[in-house]
Amino acid sequence: MKFSRYTYYITVISLSLLGSELVFAQTSQTKAQEVETTLSSQTAPQNVSLTIFIDGRPSQKIVSGGSIPANIQPGQITIDVPQMTGYTTYVDQQQKQQVALKVNTDGSIIQQGQVEYRKTISDPAVVTKDAHISVTKDGQTFELTIPQVTGVPGGPSIAIAAPELDGYQSNVSDSGLELQLTETGEWELVTSAVTYTRPTVTEDAKLTVLVDGKTQEITLPQVTAILGGPSITVPALELKGYKCNLAKWQLSLTTDGTWISDQQISYTKEELPSAVAETTLPVVKPAADKKMPTPKEVAQQTKDQNLQLSEKSQQRQQLVPNSLQPQLLPPTKKNARSLEQQTAQLKQPAAPKKNTPQSTNNLTTIAGVIAAVIAIISLGFYKLH
C-alpha cells in the first residue's frame, strides 16, 4: 500500500506535535519539583520572648525572630533589639542595639544580656558620666559602678534597672534604682538600703565519685546551698553493698549551678565475712548423781549418830552443879523442911540470860534435876504420912 504525499505530511506533523507535548510536560514537572523543594527548605521564623526593663521595672517583650530559623544549630547568635519611641536602648548598662542569645541543643533559647529602656533626655544641659554608688554586698559595703548614665545637673531623678552581678540577686530587682545628678555633677543614690545577696538553691545535687576505682555520677536528693557561697556539710550517700571512705562530705555550689567537692570521695565493696562466728557459751557441768548408801553405810551412820548423842548426854550431866545433885535424906521433919526450903529456892525465877545454845542445854539439864528433886520430896512426904 502506498502513502500519498498528503498522508506523509500529516504523519510528520502529528509526530512533531506529540513530541512537543511530551517535552513541555516533562519541563513543567521539573519546574514544579524545583518550586516544591524551595518551599520545603524555607521554614517559618520563630519568635523570641525577651526580658526587658522599662524605667527600671522588668517586663516581657516579644521579638519577631525574622533572622532566627526554627532549625538553627546550637550556639550563640545576635538579634536586633526593638526600638521604643521616647526611650534609649541599653544592653548591659551600655547603649547598644543588639543582644546575644544562646541556642541550646533542645532548641530552647536563653537571653545573654540585660535589655533596658531609659527615657531619652533632650535637655541641652544633659550630662553623661559614670555613677559610683555604695550598696551592701554579702553584708559589707560595696562600691558599684554604673557606666554612662545620662542626666541633668540639679534636674529630676532618673530610674534605671538594678545592675546585675554574677551569682547575686538584688532586693530592688523588681523596682529598679533611682539616681539624681547633683548641681556639682555627682550622682547620688536616692533609693536606700540596696543589697546584693547570693540566692539559696534547693535541688538534687549531682556529684561524680569513684566506685570501685571507676567514675560514677550519684544524686543526693534535695540539698540546699548558696550559689557561689561557702561549702556545706552533708552525710555521705549510702550505696547498698558499698562503704564510703568519708562519713561526711563538704560540698559547694558554683555560680553556674555545678556541685563540686574538694574531697576525694570513693566507694569500695564491703567484704562479707568468710564464716559466721560461733557463739561460745559457758559449759555447765551436770550435777553428780548422788549414790544411794549401802545398808552397811547406813548402819555405820546410825552407830555414829548414837555415839554422838551419848557424848552430848554425858556433857550435859557434867554441867549440872553438885549442889543440885539429888541427895537422899532420912524422912524426918527437919529434913522435910530443909527440902521445902530448897524447893522454894529452886522455884524462884532466875535472872534472864541471853539465849545461847550452851545456856539452852544448861536450862534443860536444870529442869530435869528439879523434876527429880520434886519427885523425891513427894515420895518422902508420902512415906512420912
ZIGI-V682609 format. One record per helix or strand. SS is the DSSP state (helix for helix, strand for strand). FROM is the first residue (numbers start at 1). LEN is the number of residues. If there is no record, write none. Layout:
SS;FROM;LEN + SS;FROM;LEN
This chain:
helix;5;37 + strand;45;1 + strand;48;7 + strand;57;7 + strand;69;1 + strand;75;6 + strand;87;5 + strand;94;2 + strand;98;6 + strand;109;3 + strand;115;5 + strand;126;12 + strand;140;13 + strand;158;3 + strand;169;2 + strand;177;5 + strand;187;3 + strand;195;3 + strand;200;12 + strand;214;14 + strand;232;4 + strand;242;3 + strand;248;6 + strand;259;2 + strand;266;4 + helix;295;25 + helix;322;3 + helix;333;15 + helix;357;28
